[in-house]
Amino acid sequence: MTGDGPDDEAASGGRPDRLPRLLDLLAQRGRLSVSDAARALGVSEATVRRDFNSLARQQLVTRTHGGVVASSVAYDLPVRYRANQGDTRDQIAATAAALVEPGQVVGFNGGTTTSATARQLAARAELADTVARPGLTVVTNALNIATEMVLRPHIRTVTLGGTARPQSYENVGPLAAGLLREIWIDHLFLGVDGFGADAGASCFHEDEAGINALMVERSSRVTVVAAAEKIGRRSFARICDTGAVSGLVTDRSADPDELEQLRSQGVEVLTV
């Protein structure tokens, strides 16, 4: 029998309800055995093993003998897993992550949408097969992204040094700039506070803008990932002109006139 038994389903509410509960337990304990999980959820050990396998396929946990350990930052697991699959940011992130090709050097600056894109990229199961395909390299100045990516064995994580900004978890300053000048990035996913046809890409803080601008300069392809409310907006510090941006992934509620102007300037626009 490959599915859950009727008693298990009745007791636990079904797999969609069980998996977040398992991740809650894992976030609290850091490690979870089959027997402990079965007792906590009131289901059979066979059901728990199937659930553990399901989570492992999504790279949310790592299977061990008799249980699982977290494959990401423990406190972040339940929040990330519960995120509504229809949430706009997750849709933008999934669409953007699908643009990455095996073996590329992928860059991320800080931000909620770039963080979501990095997670979606790490969850692409086919990229974990480094026997058939070359592995990925992720370059980031965002400490939270680096913390998650370094736990993925198929991803080489390169972090930029510098001074960390507590508001955005981004490293900035001459140390970060120095390393950036020595490397090349195939595809940069750029989070912004504003992006428009006239103003280009911009953000609130000038020190972040400086590092982001250098990341753009060192990248062969730049894709802005941003929700609709940031499209057509201009923020304080300029990152780059519109001409330096190859693509944009946003949602359908973005101003259609602004999107058309961006397309006319050569930006490939994808909406979700």
Order of alpha helices (4+ residues) and beta strands (2+ residues): alpha-alpha-beta-alpha-alpha-beta-beta-alpha-alpha-beta-alpha-beta-alpha-beta-beta-beta-alpha-beta-beta-beta-alpha-beta-beta-beta-alpha-beta
